[in-house]
Amino acid sequence: MQTNALNGSRGSGVALATAAGSSSATWAIAIGRVALALLFLWSAYGKLTDIAGTVAYMNAYHMPMAGVLVWPAALVELVGGVMLLAGWKARWAALVLAALTVVSAAIFHNFWAVPADEALNQSIHFMKNVAIAGGLLQVFGFGSGRYALERR
């Protein structure tokens, strides 16, 4: 019986562990992790190549110390994205990126506090961030897969 390190031998994860061992699941895990990584690498690149624009965007949402906070935000996205891409300490990178994504959603896509004509757009972006956080929590929960520097 194959088991997953997160569920021991209780049997509840047997189907998951067996499916994760299949060729299509192995590739899906790798492609999904790379897709998530590229999202954060792209975002970090955008921040780092237009610091002034990013700070102005953050200031538009009344972010205190935007000129300072832009740097750790870009660093977390860059380092976390590289870690996800490589599959090295991917679980912890995914957890940190999930937290950043949820906080960003609450600050920058607060659909409950915008005019009615912006609410739909902001709610779509908010839910997109929730879905991204969900994907990252899957990486945290199940690991980086076979095609990774650290196979877990």
C-alpha positions as CSV (number, residue, x, y, z in Angstrom):
1,M,0.0,0.0,0.0
2,Q,1.4,3.4,-1.0
3,T,0.9,6.1,1.6
4,N,1.5,9.8,1.8
5,A,3.7,11.3,4.5
6,L,0.9,13.6,5.6
7,N,-1.7,10.9,6.2
8,G,0.4,7.9,7.3
9,S,-1.1,4.5,6.7
10,R,-4.7,5.4,7.7
11,G,-5.9,4.6,4.2
12,S,-7.7,7.9,3.6
13,G,-5.0,9.1,1.3
14,V,-4.4,5.8,-0.5
15,A,-6.3,7.0,-3.6
16,L,-4.4,10.3,-3.6
17,A,-1.0,8.6,-3.1
18,T,-1.7,6.1,-5.9
19,A,-3.0,8.9,-8.2
20,A,0.0,11.0,-7.4
21,G,2.3,8.2,-8.5
22,S,0.7,8.0,-12.0
23,S,2.6,9.6,-14.9
24,S,-0.2,12.1,-15.7
25,A,-0.5,13.2,-12.1
26,T,3.3,13.5,-11.8
27,W,3.4,15.9,-14.8
28,A,0.3,17.8,-13.6
29,I,1.9,18.4,-10.3
30,A,5.0,19.7,-11.9
31,I,3.2,21.9,-14.5
32,G,0.9,23.3,-11.8
33,R,3.8,24.2,-9.6
34,V,5.7,25.8,-12.4
35,A,2.6,27.8,-13.5
36,L,2.2,29.1,-9.9
37,A,5.9,30.0,-9.8
38,L,5.8,31.9,-13.1
39,L,2.9,34.0,-11.8
40,F,5.0,35.2,-8.9
41,L,8.2,35.6,-10.9
42,W,6.3,37.7,-13.4
43,S,4.8,39.9,-10.6
44,A,8.3,40.3,-9.0
45,Y,9.7,41.3,-12.4
46,G,7.0,43.9,-12.8
47,K,7.6,45.4,-9.4
48,L,11.4,45.5,-9.8
49,T,11.3,47.1,-13.3
50,D,8.8,49.8,-12.3
51,I,9.3,50.5,-8.6
52,A,7.8,54.0,-8.9
53,G,4.7,52.7,-10.6
54,T,4.2,49.9,-8.0
55,V,4.7,52.4,-5.2
56,A,2.1,54.7,-6.8
57,Y,-0.3,51.8,-7.1
58,M,0.2,50.9,-3.4
59,N,-0.2,54.5,-2.4
60,A,-3.5,54.6,-4.3
61,Y,-4.7,52.0,-1.8
62,H,-3.4,54.0,1.2
63,M,-0.7,51.5,1.9
64,P,1.6,52.9,4.6
65,M,5.3,53.0,3.8
66,A,4.7,51.8,0.3
67,G,8.2,52.9,-0.7
68,V,9.6,50.5,1.9
69,L,7.1,47.7,1.6
70,V,7.5,47.3,-2.2
71,W,11.0,45.8,-1.6
72,P,10.0,42.9,0.7
73,A,7.0,42.2,-1.4
74,A,9.1,41.9,-4.6
75,L,11.7,39.9,-2.7
76,V,9.2,37.4,-1.4
77,E,7.7,37.0,-4.9
78,L,11.1,36.6,-6.5
79,V,12.6,34.2,-4.0
80,G,9.3,32.3,-3.4
81,G,8.8,32.0,-7.1
82,V,12.3,30.6,-7.7
83,M,11.9,28.2,-4.8
84,L,8.5,27.0,-6.3
85,L,10.0,26.7,-9.8
86,A,12.9,24.6,-8.6
87,G,10.9,22.6,-6.1
88,W,13.2,23.4,-3.3
89,K,11.5,24.1,0.1
90,A,8.4,24.5,-2.1
91,R,6.0,23.8,0.8
92,W,7.2,26.7,2.9
93,A,7.6,29.0,-0.1
94,A,4.0,28.1,-1.1
95,L,2.7,28.8,2.5
96,V,4.4,32.3,2.5
97,L,3.1,33.1,-1.0
98,A,-0.4,32.0,0.0
99,A,-0.3,34.3,2.9
100,L,0.9,37.2,0.8
101,T,-1.8,36.4,-1.8
102,V,-4.6,36.5,0.7
103,V,-3.3,39.7,2.3
104,S,-2.9,41.3,-1.1
105,A,-6.5,40.3,-2.1
106,A,-7.9,41.9,1.1
107,I,-6.0,45.1,0.5
108,F,-6.0,45.6,-3.3
109,H,-9.3,43.8,-4.2
110,N,-11.6,44.8,-1.4
111,F,-14.8,44.5,-3.5
112,W,-16.9,45.2,-0.5
113,A,-15.6,48.7,-0.2
114,V,-15.6,50.0,-3.8
115,P,-18.3,51.7,-5.8
116,A,-20.8,49.5,-7.4
117,D,-19.4,49.9,-10.9
118,E,-16.0,48.4,-9.7
119,A,-17.4,45.7,-7.4
120,L,-17.7,43.0,-10.0
121,N,-14.1,43.5,-11.4
122,Q,-12.7,43.6,-7.9
123,S,-14.6,40.5,-6.8
124,I,-13.3,38.6,-9.8
125,H,-9.7,39.6,-8.8
126,F,-10.3,38.8,-5.2
127,M,-11.6,35.3,-6.1
128,K,-8.7,34.8,-8.5
129,N,-6.3,35.4,-5.5
130,V,-8.3,33.0,-3.4
131,A,-7.9,30.4,-6.1
132,I,-4.2,31.0,-6.4
133,A,-3.9,30.7,-2.6
134,G,-5.8,27.4,-2.8
135,G,-3.3,26.1,-5.4
136,L,-0.4,27.2,-3.2
137,L,-2.0,25.4,-0.2
138,Q,-2.1,22.3,-2.3
139,V,1.6,22.6,-2.9
140,F,2.1,23.1,0.9
141,G,-0.1,20.1,1.7
142,F,1.2,17.6,-0.8
143,G,4.7,18.8,-1.6
144,S,6.5,19.6,-4.8
145,G,6.2,16.3,-6.6
146,R,8.6,14.1,-8.4
147,Y,10.2,16.7,-10.7
148,A,11.7,18.9,-8.1
149,L,15.0,19.5,-6.3
150,E,13.4,18.3,-3.1
151,R,11.0,15.5,-3.9
152,R,8.2,15.6,-1.3
